[in-house]
């Protein structure tokens, strides 16, 4: 997805070529080769670009020159956007990999804070609720993890794997699976799931939903 930053609309193609277009005139203001193929979106905060690559690396780059601040290697390709939060102490960057782990990294240094093992690939980005991290994966589980300690708080198995990110609205979480069902989960203190229901049932088994609910 495009990201608006400093008066530019930033886009990146599969081969890691990032372009910045002036949001008023459309003129190109930035051209940056990231050096590896990618399919995930990216995150920008305080002139720093955070991006996950298909070669398994998470990278932090300075804008606009693209100089590397740090790099962290996972053991699988990355298809998910990094999720950055400053609401936790310390601040944290969350990103999932095809090595079946959700990683928590320091956004300043790239050092590993903790990681949570799942049963399969992680395609979607993590989302935040209070001080908890929520994410789905190709093992069909929605997981809720303490964002500071990495300790699991609760989980729920859906009917099919989860290709996209969940969405949080208040104490409710909305998530779609590859079968085509859409669910609502309600959360309470401690990161517990107090109730869940299927808002929409798939009309057929091949009606998979690959997009993020809004």
WOJORA-V438108 format. One line per field, one symbol per residue. ss: DSSP state (h for helix, s for strand, l for the rest). phi: phi as a letter, one per 30 degrees, with the letter a starting at -180 (. if undefined). psi: psi as a letter, one per 40 degrees, with the letter a starting at -180 (. if undefined). A space follows every 10 residues. Layout:
ss->???
phi->???
psi->???
//
This chain:
ss->llsssllsss ssllllssss sslllllsss ssslllllll lssssllsss ssllllssss sslllllsss ssslllllll llssslllll lsssssllll ssssslllll lsssssslll llllllsssl lsssssllll ssssssllll lsssssslll llllllsssl lsssssllll lsssssssll lsssssssss llllllllll llll
phi->.dbcbhibcc bbcdciccbc cedcciddcb bbcdiadabd dbbbahiccc bccddjccbc bdccdiddca bbcccadccc ddccbcdcbd dbbcacbddi cccccdddci ddcabbdcca ecccddbcbh ccccacadci cccbbddcci ddcaabccda dcdbddbcbi ccbcbccddj dbcbcccbei idddaaacdb cddadccecc cddb
psi->iihhhfeihh ihideehhih hhedeeiheh hhheeiiiei aihhhffhhh ihieeehhih ihieeeihdi ihhifiihei hihhheeihi iihhhiieee ihihihedee ihdiihhaea ihdiiiihhb fihiiiaeee hhihihedde hidiihhaei iheiiihhhb eihhiiiede ihihihiiie fihdiiihdh ihdieffihe ihi.
//
